[in-house]
Amino acid sequence: MHSETQRTIGLCAGCRHARLVSTPRSRFWLCERSREDASFDRYPRLPVLACRGFEQGEPTGGDGPAVDEGPAEKK
């Protein structure tokens, strides 16, 4: 993990439960663990320096849907 990313994002940048959600004006880090366990913040305050749910892995997202909603309707 790049040191600048480590400093600004923290553990989420290297966690398999994190998902980067991009909108036209902002980027947010979503904690997928919050879906099953309400004790995890849905959008944690960054940088996350300690997290009991951290598991090393690649975050997802960034190029996906602009909003965090369910599957898009098929046309």
PDB file of N, CA, C and O in Angstrom:
ATOM      1  N   MET A   1       0.846  -1.175   0.000  1.00  0.00           N
ATOM      2  CA  MET A   1       0.000   0.000   0.000  1.00  0.00           C
ATOM      3  C   MET A   1       0.891   1.237   0.000  1.00  0.00           C
ATOM      4  O   MET A   1       1.850   1.312   0.767  1.00  0.00           O
ATOM      5  N   HIS A   2       0.586   2.178  -0.833  1.00  0.00           N
ATOM      6  CA  HIS A   2       1.333   3.420  -0.948  1.00  0.00           C
ATOM      7  C   HIS A   2       1.220   4.208   0.353  1.00  0.00           C
ATOM      8  O   HIS A   2       0.148   4.247   0.958  1.00  0.00           O
ATOM      9  N   SER A   3       2.307   4.833   0.788  1.00  0.00           N
ATOM     10  CA  SER A   3       2.303   5.523   2.085  1.00  0.00           C
ATOM     11  C   SER A   3       1.304   6.677   2.138  1.00  0.00           C
ATOM     12  O   SER A   3       0.726   6.934   3.193  1.00  0.00           O
ATOM     13  N   GLU A   4       1.086   7.387   1.008  1.00  0.00           N
ATOM     14  CA  GLU A   4       0.102   8.473   0.993  1.00  0.00           C
ATOM     15  C   GLU A   4      -1.308   7.918   1.195  1.00  0.00           C
ATOM     16  O   GLU A   4      -2.105   8.503   1.927  1.00  0.00           O
ATOM     17  N   THR A   5      -1.616   6.799   0.553  1.00  0.00           N
ATOM     18  CA  THR A   5      -2.911   6.154   0.730  1.00  0.00           C
ATOM     19  C   THR A   5      -3.063   5.708   2.172  1.00  0.00           C
ATOM     20  O   THR A   5      -4.118   5.907   2.773  1.00  0.00           O
ATOM     21  N   GLN A   6      -2.037   5.117   2.726  1.00  0.00           N
ATOM     22  CA  GLN A   6      -2.049   4.670   4.118  1.00  0.00           C
ATOM     23  C   GLN A   6      -2.372   5.836   5.041  1.00  0.00           C
ATOM     24  O   GLN A   6      -3.140   5.683   5.990  1.00  0.00           O
ATOM     25  N   ARG A   7      -1.801   6.983   4.772  1.00  0.00           N
ATOM     26  CA  ARG A   7      -1.987   8.153   5.623  1.00  0.00           C
ATOM     27  C   ARG A   7      -3.391   8.742   5.501  1.00  0.00           C
ATOM     28  O   ARG A   7      -3.958   9.185   6.499  1.00  0.00           O
ATOM     29  N   THR A   8      -3.958   8.755   4.299  1.00  0.00           N
ATOM     30  CA  THR A   8      -5.248   9.410   4.103  1.00  0.00           C
ATOM     31  C   THR A   8      -6.448   8.480   4.248  1.00  0.00           C
ATOM     32  O   THR A   8      -7.517   8.921   4.671  1.00  0.00           O
ATOM     33  N   ILE A   9      -6.291   7.197   3.905  1.00  0.00           N
ATOM     34  CA  ILE A   9      -7.396   6.241   3.955  1.00  0.00           C
ATOM     35  C   ILE A   9      -7.267   5.324   5.166  1.00  0.00           C
ATOM     36  O   ILE A   9      -8.262   5.031   5.830  1.00  0.00           O
ATOM     37  N   GLY A  10      -6.076   4.880   5.452  1.00  0.00           N
ATOM     38  CA  GLY A  10      -5.845   3.967   6.562  1.00  0.00           C
ATOM     39  C   GLY A  10      -6.092   2.526   6.157  1.00  0.00           C
ATOM     40  O   GLY A  10      -5.839   2.142   5.015  1.00  0.00           O
ATOM     41  N   LEU A  11      -6.583   1.739   7.085  1.00  0.00           N
ATOM     42  CA  LEU A  11      -6.753   0.302   6.873  1.00  0.00           C
ATOM     43  C   LEU A  11      -7.734  -0.043   5.761  1.00  0.00           C
ATOM     44  O   LEU A  11      -7.574  -1.075   5.110  1.00  0.00           O
ATOM     45  N   CYS A  12      -8.727   0.774   5.529  1.00  0.00           N
ATOM     46  CA  CYS A  12      -9.738   0.480   4.501  1.00  0.00           C
ATOM     47  C   CYS A  12      -9.099   0.273   3.125  1.00  0.00           C
ATOM     48  O   CYS A  12      -9.604  -0.513   2.324  1.00  0.00           O
ATOM     49  N   ALA A  13      -8.017   0.957   2.851  1.00  0.00           N
ATOM     50  CA  ALA A  13      -7.368   0.857   1.548  1.00  0.00           C
ATOM     51  C   ALA A  13      -6.797  -0.536   1.290  1.00  0.00           C
ATOM     52  O   ALA A  13      -6.466  -0.861   0.150  1.00  0.00           O
ATOM     53  N   GLY A  14      -6.677  -1.359   2.324  1.00  0.00           N
ATOM     54  CA  GLY A  14      -6.149  -2.706   2.159  1.00  0.00           C
ATOM     55  C   GLY A  14      -7.047  -3.774   2.746  1.00  0.00           C
ATOM     56  O   GLY A  14      -6.583  -4.874   3.046  1.00  0.00           O
ATOM     57  N   CYS A  15      -8.333  -3.468   2.915  1.00  0.00           N
ATOM     58  CA  CYS A  15      -9.262  -4.408   3.540  1.00  0.00           C
ATOM     59  C   CYS A  15     -10.221  -5.001   2.513  1.00  0.00           C
ATOM     60  O   CYS A  15     -10.762  -4.286   1.669  1.00  0.00           O
ATOM     61  N   ARG A  16     -10.423  -6.312   2.592  1.00  0.00           N
ATOM     62  CA  ARG A  16     -11.309  -6.983   1.631  1.00  0.00           C
ATOM     63  C   ARG A  16     -12.779  -6.637   1.856  1.00  0.00           C
ATOM     64  O   ARG A  16     -13.608  -6.923   0.993  1.00  0.00           O
ATOM     65  N   HIS A  17     -13.121  -6.034   2.985  1.00  0.00           N
ATOM     66  CA  HIS A  17     -14.508  -5.661   3.276  1.00  0.00           C
ATOM     67  C   HIS A  17     -14.831  -4.230   2.864  1.00  0.00           C
ATOM     68  O   HIS A  17     -15.975  -3.793   2.993  1.00  0.00           O
ATOM     69  N   ALA A  18     -13.845  -3.502   2.376  1.00  0.00           N
ATOM     70  CA  ALA A  18     -14.047  -2.106   1.974  1.00  0.00           C
ATOM     71  C   ALA A  18     -14.467  -2.033   0.511  1.00  0.00           C
ATOM     72  O   ALA A  18     -14.069  -2.854  -0.314  1.00  0.00           O
ATOM     73  N   ARG A  19     -15.278  -1.034   0.220  1.00  0.00           N
ATOM     74  CA  ARG A  19     -15.686  -0.796  -1.162  1.00  0.00           C
ATOM     75  C   ARG A  19     -15.648   0.690  -1.412  1.00  0.00           C
ATOM     76  O   ARG A  19     -16.213   1.472  -0.648  1.00  0.00           O
ATOM     77  N   LEU A  20     -14.985   1.081  -2.478  1.00  0.00           N
ATOM     78  CA  LEU A  20     -14.910   2.481  -2.855  1.00  0.00           C
ATOM     79  C   LEU A  20     -16.145   2.828  -3.671  1.00  0.00           C
ATOM     80  O   LEU A  20     -16.403   2.226  -4.713  1.00  0.00           O
ATOM     81  N   VAL A  21     -16.908   3.807  -3.185  1.00  0.00           N
ATOM     82  CA  VAL A  21     -18.128   4.265  -3.857  1.00  0.00           C
ATOM     83  C   VAL A  21     -17.832   5.649  -4.407  1.00  0.00           C
ATOM     84  O   VAL A  21     -17.500   6.565  -3.654  1.00  0.00           O
ATOM     85  N   SER A  22     -17.951   5.802  -5.720  1.00  0.00           N
ATOM     86  CA  SER A  22     -17.667   7.087  -6.369  1.00  0.00           C
ATOM     87  C   SER A  22     -18.941   7.724  -6.883  1.00  0.00           C
ATOM     88  O   SER A  22     -19.811   7.056  -7.442  1.00  0.00           O
ATOM     89  N   THR A  23     -19.034   9.033  -6.684  1.00  0.00           N
ATOM     90  CA  THR A  23     -20.105   9.825  -7.259  1.00  0.00           C
ATOM     91  C   THR A  23     -19.415  10.872  -8.135  1.00  0.00           C
ATOM     92  O   THR A  23     -18.190  10.983  -8.093  1.00  0.00           O
ATOM     93  N   PRO A  24     -20.155  11.631  -8.914  1.00  0.00           N
ATOM     94  CA  PRO A  24     -19.498  12.646  -9.750  1.00  0.00           C
ATOM     95  C   PRO A  24     -18.673  13.662  -8.952  1.00  0.00           C
ATOM     96  O   PRO A  24     -17.724  14.239  -9.482  1.00  0.00           O
ATOM     97  N   ARG A  25     -19.028  13.884  -7.685  1.00  0.00           N
ATOM     98  CA  ARG A  25     -18.331  14.902  -6.897  1.00  0.00           C
ATOM     99  C   ARG A  25     -17.552  14.369  -5.700  1.00  0.00           C
ATOM    100  O   ARG A  25     -16.769  15.111  -5.106  1.00  0.00           O
ATOM    101  N   SER A  26     -17.743  13.110  -5.331  1.00  0.00           N
ATOM    102  CA  SER A  26     -17.120  12.602  -4.107  1.00  0.00           C
ATOM    103  C   SER A  26     -16.746  11.134  -4.230  1.00  0.00           C
ATOM    104  O   SER A  26     -17.188  10.429  -5.137  1.00  0.00           O
ATOM    105  N   ARG A  27     -15.919  10.700  -3.290  1.00  0.00           N
ATOM    106  CA  ARG A  27     -15.587   9.282  -3.149  1.00  0.00           C
ATOM    107  C   ARG A  27     -15.724   8.924  -1.676  1.00  0.00           C
ATOM    108  O   ARG A  27     -15.283   9.667  -0.799  1.00  0.00           O
ATOM    109  N   PHE A  28     -16.344   7.771  -1.416  1.00  0.00           N
ATOM    110  CA  PHE A  28     -16.579   7.317  -0.058  1.00  0.00           C
ATOM    111  C   PHE A  28     -16.079   5.891   0.071  1.00  0.00           C
ATOM    112  O   PHE A  28     -16.071   5.143  -0.907  1.00  0.00           O
ATOM    113  N   TRP A  29     -15.663   5.509   1.268  1.00  0.00           N
ATOM    114  CA  TRP A  29     -15.276   4.135   1.556  1.00  0.00           C
ATOM    115  C   TRP A  29     -16.398   3.498   2.361  1.00  0.00           C
ATOM    116  O   TRP A  29     -16.684   3.922   3.481  1.00  0.00           O
ATOM    117  N   LEU A  30     -17.029   2.484   1.792  1.00  0.00           N
ATOM    118  CA  LEU A  30     -18.129   1.758   2.418  1.00  0.00           C
ATOM    119  C   LEU A  30     -17.579   0.506   3.089  1.00  0.00           C
ATOM    120  O   LEU A  30     -16.800  -0.231   2.484  1.00  0.00           O
ATOM    121  N   CYS A  31     -17.977   0.262   4.329  1.00  0.00           N
ATOM    122  CA  CYS A  31     -17.600  -0.968   5.030  1.00  0.00           C
ATOM    123  C   CYS A  31     -18.707  -1.995   4.821  1.00  0.00           C
ATOM    124  O   CYS A  31     -19.814  -1.837   5.336  1.00  0.00           O
ATOM    125  N   GLU A  32     -18.402  -3.049   4.061  1.00  0.00           N
ATOM    126  CA  GLU A  32     -19.388  -4.094   3.785  1.00  0.00           C
ATOM    127  C   GLU A  32     -19.781  -4.859   5.053  1.00  0.00           C
ATOM    128  O   GLU A  32     -20.857  -5.456   5.102  1.00  0.00           O
ATOM    129  N   ARG A  33     -18.932  -4.848   6.066  1.00  0.00           N
ATOM    130  CA  ARG A  33     -19.272  -5.515   7.335  1.00  0.00           C
ATOM    131  C   ARG A  33     -20.466  -4.859   8.005  1.00  0.00           C
ATOM    132  O   ARG A  33     -21.167  -5.501   8.787  1.00  0.00           O
ATOM    133  N   SER A  34     -20.704  -3.594   7.709  1.00  0.00           N
ATOM    134  CA  SER A  34     -21.824  -2.872   8.333  1.00  0.00           C
ATOM    135  C   SER A  34     -23.170  -3.446   7.898  1.00  0.00           C
ATOM    136  O   SER A  34     -24.176  -3.219   8.569  1.00  0.00           O
ATOM    137  N   ARG A  35     -23.209  -4.179   6.799  1.00  0.00           N
ATOM    138  CA  ARG A  35     -24.466  -4.784   6.332  1.00  0.00           C
ATOM    139  C   ARG A  35     -24.939  -5.894   7.271  1.00  0.00           C
ATOM    140  O   ARG A  35     -26.141  -6.100   7.434  1.00  0.00           O
ATOM    141  N   GLU A  36     -24.004  -6.599   7.882  1.00  0.00           N
ATOM    142  CA  GLU A  36     -24.326  -7.724   8.762  1.00  0.00           C
ATOM    143  C   GLU A  36     -24.185  -7.386  10.246  1.00  0.00           C
ATOM    144  O   GLU A  36     -24.818  -8.016  11.093  1.00  0.00           O
ATOM    145  N   ASP A  37     -23.363  -6.400  10.553  1.00  0.00           N
ATOM    146  CA  ASP A  37     -23.058  -6.069  11.946  1.00  0.00           C
ATOM    147  C   ASP A  37     -23.149  -4.556  12.127  1.00  0.00           C
ATOM    148  O   ASP A  37     -22.284  -3.819  11.654  1.00  0.00           O
ATOM    149  N   ALA A  38     -24.182  -4.100  12.801  1.00  0.00           N
ATOM    150  CA  ALA A  38     -24.431  -2.667  12.967  1.00  0.00           C
ATOM    151  C   ALA A  38     -23.371  -1.955  13.803  1.00  0.00           C
ATOM    152  O   ALA A  38     -23.361  -0.726  13.857  1.00  0.00           O
ATOM    153  N   SER A  39     -22.487  -2.694  14.451  1.00  0.00           N
ATOM    154  CA  SER A  39     -21.445  -2.042  15.240  1.00  0.00           C
ATOM    155  C   SER A  39     -20.341  -1.455  14.354  1.00  0.00           C
ATOM    156  O   SER A  39     -19.498  -0.697  14.835  1.00  0.00           O
ATOM    157  N   PHE A  40     -20.344  -1.805  13.058  1.00  0.00           N
ATOM    158  CA  PHE A  40     -19.392  -1.222  12.113  1.00  0.00           C
ATOM    159  C   PHE A  40     -20.056  -0.026  11.448  1.00  0.00           C
ATOM    160  O   PHE A  40     -21.212  -0.103  11.032  1.00  0.00           O
ATOM    161  N   ASP A  41     -19.315   1.093  11.346  1.00  0.00           N
ATOM    162  CA  ASP A  41     -19.828   2.277  10.657  1.00  0.00           C
ATOM    163  C   ASP A  41     -19.938   1.986   9.171  1.00  0.00           C
ATOM    164  O   ASP A  41     -19.025   1.419   8.571  1.00  0.00           O
ATOM    165  N   ARG A  42     -21.060   2.377   8.580  1.00  0.00           N
ATOM    166  CA  ARG A  42     -21.256   2.159   7.140  1.00  0.00           C
ATOM    167  C   ARG A  42     -20.193   2.916   6.339  1.00  0.00           C
ATOM    168  O   ARG A  42     -19.562   2.349   5.447  1.00  0.00           O
ATOM    169  N   TYR A  43     -20.003   4.175   6.657  1.00  0.00           N
ATOM    170  CA  TYR A  43     -18.981   5.001   6.030  1.00  0.00           C
ATOM    171  C   TYR A  43     -18.065   5.520   7.143  1.00  0.00           C
ATOM    172  O   TYR A  43     -18.318   6.590   7.697  1.00  0.00           O
ATOM    173  N   PRO A  44     -17.017   4.782   7.473  1.00  0.00           N
ATOM    174  CA  PRO A  44     -16.164   5.171   8.606  1.00  0.00           C
ATOM    175  C   PRO A  44     -15.390   6.460   8.331  1.00  0.00           C
ATOM    176  O   PRO A  44     -15.055   6.778   7.190  1.00  0.00           O
ATOM    177  N   ARG A  45     -15.122   7.179   9.398  1.00  0.00           N
ATOM    178  CA  ARG A  45     -14.319   8.396   9.313  1.00  0.00           C
ATOM    179  C   ARG A  45     -12.872   7.988   9.008  1.00  0.00           C
ATOM    180  O   ARG A  45     -12.309   7.120   9.673  1.00  0.00           O
ATOM    181  N   LEU A  46     -12.296   8.615   8.013  1.00  0.00           N
ATOM    182  CA  LEU A  46     -10.939   8.281   7.579  1.00  0.00           C
ATOM    183  C   LEU A  46      -9.931   9.238   8.181  1.00  0.00           C
ATOM    184  O   LEU A  46     -10.266  10.394   8.441  1.00  0.00           O
ATOM    185  N   PRO A  47      -8.727   8.798   8.406  1.00  0.00           N
ATOM    186  CA  PRO A  47      -8.197   7.461   8.173  1.00  0.00           C
ATOM    187  C   PRO A  47      -8.586   6.498   9.291  1.00  0.00           C
ATOM    188  O   PRO A  47      -8.652   6.882  10.459  1.00  0.00           O
ATOM    189  N   VAL A  48      -8.841   5.254   8.925  1.00  0.00           N
ATOM    190  CA  VAL A  48      -9.131   4.214   9.900  1.00  0.00           C
ATOM    191  C   VAL A  48      -7.786   3.631  10.337  1.00  0.00           C
ATOM    192  O   VAL A  48      -7.079   3.011   9.542  1.00  0.00           O
ATOM    193  N   LEU A  49      -7.447   3.836  11.599  1.00  0.00           N
ATOM    194  CA  LEU A  49      -6.148   3.398  12.104  1.00  0.00           C
ATOM    195  C   LEU A  49      -6.218   2.072  12.858  1.00  0.00           C
ATOM    196  O   LEU A  49      -5.205   1.391  13.019  1.00  0.00           O
ATOM    197  N   ALA A  50      -7.410   1.707  13.318  1.00  0.00           N
ATOM    198  CA  ALA A  50      -7.617   0.435  14.014  1.00  0.00           C
ATOM    199  C   ALA A  50      -9.025  -0.048  13.711  1.00  0.00           C
ATOM    200  O   ALA A  50      -9.978   0.731  13.732  1.00  0.00           O
ATOM    201  N   CYS A  51      -9.150  -1.360  13.426  1.00  0.00           N
ATOM    202  CA  CYS A  51     -10.463  -1.923  13.132  1.00  0.00           C
ATOM    203  C   CYS A  51     -10.443  -3.411  13.462  1.00  0.00           C
ATOM    204  O   CYS A  51      -9.595  -4.153  12.965  1.00  0.00           O
ATOM    205  N   ARG A  52     -11.378  -3.842  14.301  1.00  0.00           N
ATOM    206  CA  ARG A  52     -11.426  -5.254  14.689  1.00  0.00           C
ATOM    207  C   ARG A  52     -11.892  -6.149  13.550  1.00  0.00           C
ATOM    208  O   ARG A  52     -11.713  -7.365  13.615  1.00  0.00           O
ATOM    209  N   GLY A  53     -12.491  -5.567  12.497  1.00  0.00           N
ATOM    210  CA  GLY A  53     -12.983  -6.349  11.369  1.00  0.00           C
ATOM    211  C   GLY A  53     -12.042  -6.378  10.178  1.00  0.00           C
ATOM    212  O   GLY A  53     -12.362  -6.973   9.148  1.00  0.00           O
ATOM    213  N   PHE A  54     -10.888  -5.744  10.306  1.00  0.00           N
ATOM    214  CA  PHE A  54      -9.947  -5.679   9.184  1.00  0.00           C
ATOM    215  C   PHE A  54      -9.480  -7.065   8.762  1.00  0.00           C
ATOM    216  O   PHE A  54      -9.076  -7.878   9.593  1.00  0.00           O
ATOM    217  N   GLU A  55      -9.542  -7.322   7.455  1.00  0.00           N
ATOM    218  CA  GLU A  55      -8.977  -8.533   6.862  1.00  0.00           C
ATOM    219  C   GLU A  55      -8.248  -8.114   5.596  1.00  0.00           C
ATOM    220  O   GLU A  55      -8.830  -7.504   4.700  1.00  0.00           O
ATOM    221  N   GLN A  56      -6.973  -8.447   5.537  1.00  0.00           N
ATOM    222  CA  GLN A  56      -6.139  -8.083   4.395  1.00  0.00           C
ATOM    223  C   GLN A  56      -6.771  -8.555   3.095  1.00  0.00           C
ATOM    224  O   GLN A  56      -7.247  -9.687   3.011  1.00  0.00           O
ATOM    225  N   GLY A  57      -6.778  -7.708   2.092  1.00  0.00           N
ATOM    226  CA  GLY A  57      -7.326  -8.048   0.790  1.00  0.00           C
ATOM    227  C   GLY A  57      -7.521  -6.797  -0.037  1.00  0.00           C
ATOM    228  O   GLY A  57      -7.227  -5.688   0.408  1.00  0.00           O
ATOM    229  N   GLU A  58      -8.016  -6.986  -1.233  1.00  0.00           N
ATOM    230  CA  GLU A  58      -8.237  -5.872  -2.142  1.00  0.00           C
ATOM    231  C   GLU A  58      -9.644  -5.303  -1.965  1.00  0.00           C
ATOM    232  O   GLU A  58     -10.618  -6.053  -2.014  1.00  0.00           O
ATOM    233  N   PRO A  59      -9.765  -3.997  -1.761  1.00  0.00           N
ATOM    234  CA  PRO A  59     -11.076  -3.365  -1.735  1.00  0.00           C
ATOM    235  C   PRO A  59     -11.705  -3.455  -3.123  1.00  0.00           C
ATOM    236  O   PRO A  59     -11.002  -3.682  -4.107  1.00  0.00           O
ATOM    237  N   THR A  60     -13.005  -3.280  -3.207  1.00  0.00           N
ATOM    238  CA  THR A  60     -13.686  -3.306  -4.491  1.00  0.00           C
ATOM    239  C   THR A  60     -14.244  -1.937  -4.801  1.00  0.00           C
ATOM    240  O   THR A  60     -14.282  -1.062  -3.936  1.00  0.00           O
ATOM    241  N   GLY A  61     -14.676  -1.752  -6.029  1.00  0.00           N
ATOM    242  CA  GLY A  61     -15.350  -0.514  -6.410  1.00  0.00           C
ATOM    243  C   GLY A  61     -14.448   0.481  -7.075  1.00  0.00           C
ATOM    244  O   GLY A  61     -13.347   0.159  -7.522  1.00  0.00           O
ATOM    245  N   GLY A  62     -14.941   1.712  -7.133  1.00  0.00           N
ATOM    246  CA  GLY A  62     -14.205   2.787  -7.773  1.00  0.00           C
ATOM    247  C   GLY A  62     -14.678   3.033  -9.190  1.00  0.00           C
ATOM    248  O   GLY A  62     -14.820   4.181  -9.609  1.00  0.00           O
ATOM    249  N   ASP A  63     -14.924   1.964  -9.932  1.00  0.00           N
ATOM    250  CA  ASP A  63     -15.387   2.099 -11.303  1.00  0.00           C
ATOM    251  C   ASP A  63     -16.821   1.627 -11.453  1.00  0.00           C
ATOM    252  O   ASP A  63     -17.361   1.613 -12.559  1.00  0.00           O
ATOM    253  N   GLY A  64     -17.440   1.241 -10.347  1.00  0.00           N
ATOM    254  CA  GLY A  64     -18.792   0.701 -10.379  1.00  0.00           C
ATOM    255  C   GLY A  64     -19.841   1.781 -10.356  1.00  0.00           C
ATOM    256  O   GLY A  64     -19.592   2.911 -10.775  1.00  0.00           O
ATOM    257  N   PRO A  65     -21.032   1.430  -9.860  1.00  0.00           N
ATOM    258  CA  PRO A  65     -22.136   2.381  -9.821  1.00  0.00           C
ATOM    259  C   PRO A  65     -21.794   3.620  -9.002  1.00  0.00           C
ATOM    260  O   PRO A  65     -21.022   3.550  -8.046  1.00  0.00           O
ATOM    261  N   ALA A  66     -22.362   4.732  -9.378  1.00  0.00           N
ATOM    262  CA  ALA A  66     -22.078   5.984  -8.700  1.00  0.00           C
ATOM    263  C   ALA A  66     -22.758   6.079  -7.347  1.00  0.00           C
ATOM    264  O   ALA A  66     -22.322   6.853  -6.495  1.00  0.00           O
ATOM    265  N   VAL A  67     -23.809   5.314  -7.130  1.00  0.00           N
ATOM    266  CA  VAL A  67     -24.522   5.376  -5.869  1.00  0.00           C
ATOM    267  C   VAL A  67     -24.591   3.996  -5.267  1.00  0.00           C
ATOM    268  O   VAL A  67     -24.611   3.000  -5.990  1.00  0.00           O
ATOM    269  N   ASP A  68     -24.628   3.924  -3.960  1.00  0.00           N
ATOM    270  CA  ASP A  68     -24.693   2.638  -3.275  1.00  0.00           C
ATOM    271  C   ASP A  68     -26.145   2.209  -3.131  1.00  0.00           C
ATOM    272  O   ASP A  68     -26.785   2.473  -2.113  1.00  0.00           O
ATOM    273  N   GLU A  69     -26.652   1.551  -4.150  1.00  0.00           N
ATOM    274  CA  GLU A  69     -28.019   1.053  -4.124  1.00  0.00           C
ATOM    275  C   GLU A  69     -28.000  -0.383  -4.609  1.00  0.00           C
ATOM    276  O   GLU A  69     -26.950  -0.913  -4.972  1.00  0.00           O
ATOM    277  N   GLY A  70     -29.152  -0.999  -4.613  1.00  0.00           N
ATOM    278  CA  GLY A  70     -29.264  -2.379  -5.047  1.00  0.00           C
ATOM    279  C   GLY A  70     -28.962  -2.520  -6.533  1.00  0.00           C
ATOM    280  O   GLY A  70     -28.577  -1.551  -7.188  1.00  0.00           O
ATOM    281  N   PRO A  71     -29.137  -3.733  -7.067  1.00  0.00           N
ATOM    282  CA  PRO A  71     -28.871  -3.963  -8.481  1.00  0.00           C
ATOM    283  C   PRO A  71     -29.743  -3.077  -9.367  1.00  0.00           C
ATOM    284  O   PRO A  71     -30.903  -2.809  -9.054  1.00  0.00           O
ATOM    285  N   ALA A  72     -29.169  -2.634 -10.463  1.00  0.00           N
ATOM    286  CA  ALA A  72     -29.899  -1.776 -11.396  1.00  0.00           C
ATOM    287  C   ALA A  72     -30.986  -2.582 -12.091  1.00  0.00           C
ATOM    288  O   ALA A  72     -30.855  -3.787 -12.304  1.00  0.00           O
ATOM    289  N   GLU A  73     -32.058  -1.886 -12.438  1.00  0.00           N
ATOM    290  CA  GLU A  73     -33.145  -2.546 -13.158  1.00  0.00           C
ATOM    291  C   GLU A  73     -32.712  -2.839 -14.580  1.00  0.00           C
ATOM    292  O   GLU A  73     -32.029  -2.032 -15.209  1.00  0.00           O
ATOM    293  N   LYS A  74     -33.110  -3.995 -15.083  1.00  0.00           N
ATOM    294  CA  LYS A  74     -32.817  -4.329 -16.474  1.00  0.00           C
ATOM    295  C   LYS A  74     -33.866  -3.695 -17.362  1.00  0.00           C
ATOM    296  O   LYS A  74     -35.055  -3.700 -17.041  1.00  0.00           O
ATOM    297  N   LYS A  75     -33.422  -3.149 -18.479  1.00  0.00           N
ATOM    298  CA  LYS A  75     -34.353  -2.515 -19.419  1.00  0.00           C
ATOM    299  C   LYS A  75     -34.612  -3.420 -20.584  1.00  0.00           C
ATOM    300  O   LYS A  75     -35.371  -3.064 -21.485  1.00  0.00           O
TER     301      LYS A  75
END
